[in-house]
Amino acid sequence: MQPTRGLPSAAERPSEQENRARPAAARPSQFTTISGRPIGRLYTPEDTTGLDYVRDLNDPGGFPYTRGIHPTGYRGRLWTMRQFAGFGTPEDTNARYKELLGNGGTGLSVAFDLPTLMGRDPDHPLCLGEVGKCGVSIASLADMETLFEGISLSDITTSMTINSPASMIFAMYLVVAERQGADWRKISGTIQNDILKEFIAQKEYIYPPRPSMRLITDVFSYCAREVPRWNTISVSGYHIREAGATALQELAFTLRDGIEYVQYGLDAGLDVDEFVPRISFFFNAHSDFFEEIAKYRAARRIWARVMRERFHAKDERTLKLRFHSQTAGVSLTAQQPYNNVVRTALQALSAVLGGTQSLHTNSLDEALALPTSEAVTIALRTQQVIAHESGVANVVDPLGGSYFVEALTSDMEREALDIFRTIDGMGGMVAAIEQGYPQKEVAESAYLLQQAIERREKVIVGVNDFVAEAEERVPTLYIDEAAADRQLTKLEKVRRERDDDRVQRALDDLRAVGAGVGNTMEPILAAVRAYATVGEMCDALRDVWGEYEEVPVV
Amino acid sequence: MHKIRVVIAKPGLDGHDRGAKVIARALRDAGMEVIYTGLRQTPEQVVAAALQEDADVIGLSILSGAHTKICPRVMELVRQHGLDDVLVVVGGIIPDVDVPGLEAIGIKGIFRPGSAMKDIVDFIERNVRARDAV
């Protein structure tokens, strides 16, 4: 965009000091985003010189998709309102799903408990107190059958937040779908299956990085053949951000993770336009409104350019970055919890203005516990108000052309590319993780932000300012040990009733493929059909691959 | 005055270590000696670390809800090993209803979301110095 003639330049306009109506002490001396990015007082055409509309923005649906991947935006179809849920037993969670679908939710999103996420059966000693606490407990196919009882997998899409044991859980889903009579070629959904961000941030890893990457590329090639509409990976910045990263670090590390997966897929012999269209992304929707919007826009532009320039992709679907978003759990406060509804609404609005394909809104009570059904309903209603009342879904990329948003988008793109160069220089993301680089960067940012909050350079309403004399109490969900007891009983029953020889043969096959060559999905599917447990399947691969242990950095 | 020695531990299966790491740095910057155990430590490993490191304080970071099982086990081991004078504090998502139970088994400080680093530092200094003065 060219500067418009006749406007005063920034230098000619009144300065910040001259304009200041309130005493200086009441306002910060420097204005920064929550990520610490300095922000100017005013953005003008001068900040967007060098930006070429067709080359850098283009209409929505046109390369490089800065303004969105669909020409019609949300007019054609609203984003999917997908609420992440899971707790206790598969029976408990099945009831919550039926309620969410009954309330107008348009997709399911499964939260698993920590034993499931870590590939351990509920009776493992390390699972003390963890079964069914942070999500639903799934130990075998029997649990998966219960989880989706009465829900037609042909008619809904399901997202499953599962990483290290993603292949095992996905195989269970496929078998349930098959038994319902659903066609694998038509069903759709997503598995998170993103191990790199586990090493960087959430730390739910089992195996070392390189065999972990093999599990993922095996899913890529299996799905390209058998489950072509499945989203094989959701490359996630969400957790990187929650662990303390800035918006820029979230953007850069996530997209660089995406590049790593593409490279590994190519190295495994896949064609870029065959598997990359099924790669999707998952970003955080944090509190700094415009920085978030710029982040999503920059993400689309970077991905399109990298896929075309670095990987010579031709298929438009390869170039288009699709993403899910979730409001920032870390921004929720235990103090004055009703304020969280407002935070979540603003964060959700930024994701919508940034063109998200699906969205989860957090519940007001999540700094205290897993959410109650009432709190989840308010969170879903928040999305419905944005979609149907605010009018923002009527127009595509309404902030496109804003001097501020465009300048921020370009800055974030440029700075992310700098971080790519650093990581490339280390030998790629797997190598950077092995050197502890992103882990250290994230921990550093987390500490800097906490210091800024304690110095009150960043105000958190109800926590370090506007503190209430007496704290309001909200009802919370309490998950007792009963779910764990029920799961242990059920696990015993599954082990008693299945054909143990068949299980052992399947696990031996899995070990053999793990130690050798071949696609791990085939033996995993066979083990699932024999009712092998998540723990047993993960142990079979632990036997051949070992476990990863990070060097703790503080 | 001796340097206060703190073992910061993440027991259980959860890997969300932002809080544990931020607190570890804050305590270190406040002049304490901090030993961070890393992830997925059993109660046995945590108490063994406290014993070996001659810790004044054990700080547990638990966000998953597993505190109901982990904290009693840690306190049992603390007593078994004669570490009764070690200050045990916990940080994380602890529902109101669980607070009296944790206090009853001897958890001295419970720090929930929104706790300031400074308050945690002050709490530890005050309690360790008070113990040393006895």
HADDOCK unambig.tbl for C-alpha pairs under 7 A between the chains (distance, minus, plus):
assign (segid A and resid 114 and name CA) (segid B and resid 13 and name CA) 6.20 0.50 0.50
assign (segid A and resid 114 and name CA) (segid B and resid 14 and name CA) 6.63 0.50 0.50
assign (segid A and resid 126 and name CA) (segid B and resid 12 and name CA) 6.57 0.50 0.50
assign (segid A and resid 126 and name CA) (segid B and resid 13 and name CA) 6.85 0.50 0.50
assign (segid A and resid 127 and name CA) (segid B and resid 13 and name CA) 6.93 0.50 0.50
assign (segid A and resid 128 and name CA) (segid B and resid 69 and name CA) 6.44 0.50 0.50
assign (segid A and resid 129 and name CA) (segid B and resid 66 and name CA) 4.36 0.50 0.50
assign (segid A and resid 129 and name CA) (segid B and resid 68 and name CA) 6.66 0.50 0.50
assign (segid A and resid 129 and name CA) (segid B and resid 69 and name CA) 5.11 0.50 0.50
assign (segid A and resid 129 and name CA) (segid B and resid 70 and name CA) 6.99 0.50 0.50
assign (segid A and resid 130 and name CA) (segid B and resid 64 and name CA) 6.97 0.50 0.50
assign (segid A and resid 130 and name CA) (segid B and resid 65 and name CA) 6.88 0.50 0.50
assign (segid A and resid 130 and name CA) (segid B and resid 66 and name CA) 5.21 0.50 0.50
assign (segid A and resid 133 and name CA) (segid B and resid 64 and name CA) 6.60 0.50 0.50
assign (segid A and resid 133 and name CA) (segid B and resid 65 and name CA) 6.05 0.50 0.50
assign (segid A and resid 134 and name CA) (segid B and resid 64 and name CA) 6.01 0.50 0.50
assign (segid A and resid 202 and name CA) (segid B and resid 15 and name CA) 5.56 0.50 0.50
assign (segid A and resid 202 and name CA) (segid B and resid 16 and name CA) 5.45 0.50 0.50
assign (segid A and resid 203 and name CA) (segid B and resid 15 and name CA) 4.73 0.50 0.50
assign (segid A and resid 203 and name CA) (segid B and resid 16 and name CA) 6.88 0.50 0.50
assign (segid A and resid 204 and name CA) (segid B and resid 15 and name CA) 5.94 0.50 0.50
assign (segid A and resid 243 and name CA) (segid B and resid 18 and name CA) 5.36 0.50 0.50
assign (segid A and resid 244 and name CA) (segid B and resid 18 and name CA) 6.88 0.50 0.50
assign (segid A and resid 333 and name CA) (segid B and resid 113 and name CA) 6.75 0.50 0.50
assign (segid A and resid 333 and name CA) (segid B and resid 114 and name CA) 6.57 0.50 0.50
assign (segid A and resid 334 and name CA) (segid B and resid 113 and name CA) 5.90 0.50 0.50
assign (segid A and resid 334 and name CA) (segid B and resid 114 and name CA) 6.76 0.50 0.50
assign (segid A and resid 367 and name CA) (segid B and resid 93 and name CA) 6.98 0.50 0.50
assign (segid A and resid 367 and name CA) (segid B and resid 113 and name CA) 6.70 0.50 0.50
assign (segid A and resid 368 and name CA) (segid B and resid 93 and name CA) 5.97 0.50 0.50
assign (segid A and resid 368 and name CA) (segid B and resid 95 and name CA) 6.29 0.50 0.50
assign (segid A and resid 369 and name CA) (segid B and resid 93 and name CA) 6.91 0.50 0.50
assign (segid A and resid 369 and name CA) (segid B and resid 95 and name CA) 6.89 0.50 0.50
assign (segid A and resid 443 and name CA) (segid B and resid 18 and name CA) 6.98 0.50 0.50
assign (segid A and resid 446 and name CA) (segid B and resid 22 and name CA) 6.96 0.50 0.50
assign (segid A and resid 447 and name CA) (segid B and resid 22 and name CA) 5.48 0.50 0.50
assign (segid A and resid 454 and name CA) (segid B and resid 116 and name CA) 6.71 0.50 0.50
assign (segid A and resid 463 and name CA) (segid B and resid 114 and name CA) 6.15 0.50 0.50
assign (segid A and resid 552 and name CA) (segid B and resid 38 and name CA) 5.27 0.50 0.50
assign (segid A and resid 554 and name CA) (segid B and resid 21 and name CA) 5.59 0.50 0.50
assign (segid A and resid 554 and name CA) (segid B and resid 24 and name CA) 6.96 0.50 0.50
assign (segid A and resid 554 and name CA) (segid B and resid 25 and name CA) 6.66 0.50 0.50
